[in-house]
Every structure is written in structure tokens, then in C-alpha cells.
Amino acid sequence: MRPDGLDLFVRLTPKAAMDRLEGMETSADGRSHLKARVRAVPENGAANQALEKLVAKTLGVPASTVSVIAGGTARLKTLRISGDPAALAKGVEALGR
């Protein structure tokens, strides 16, 4: 959590059959991340934009408050979500179920 929002680790799979979030997962190094799939292809940032929109829609926040800040060309990404940290954490926690 940050004073102005939170950072969320995401493992993104592009070119999927449908856009969806699949809950939380723990990787071999012990870090937790959200699993996500988008239909967009990983070209010109299309998959990243689709991920930002999907997370924003799911959390009920404006798309402009969600941005990929690390891992732009990798499967593991860091999203920064601006807003009330407590409310965002509650929303992300609900995604993990």
C-alpha cells in the first residue's frame, strides 16, 4: 500500500479466449500476484492497456487511475492504482477469492 493508492503485482497472459481475472497465486519466490488473461495481443502495449481497463472495471475505479509502472514487456507486471488505499486493498482482497 501507498499513501495515494497501492501497487499490485500481476501475471498477465495475453491472447486468451476472454478477458478475466483468475485470483491470487503465489510464485516460487514467495511473492503473491494476481493472475489475469486478456484477449489483446502483446503488441504496441495493447495487452497492457487491456489489463489496465480490466482491473479498473473490476475494482470500480476510473481507467485513468490504473497504470503499468514496471514489467511493460514481461509477463510479471506491477500496476499502480491511485485512490483510497484501504478501499482498493479491500477490492483486491475480494479478487483473490
C-alpha angles and dihedrals in degrees: 000000000000129000090252100038138308143285117234126197113220135184106210127201112192127199092039126155091250142003111260146137114235104194134257126321133183117226126215091267091058098252118134120224139170116251114225137176127196133182093224121103120242094250128116091354094296094133091048091051091048089051092050091051093046094051092044092050093047093049093042095238130126114274089235090068094061122073139161106242100171137020096033092162098028132082092239109066138175116224122197114209117192121211141065105349095209094051092045092049090052090051093048090048089055089053090059093065 
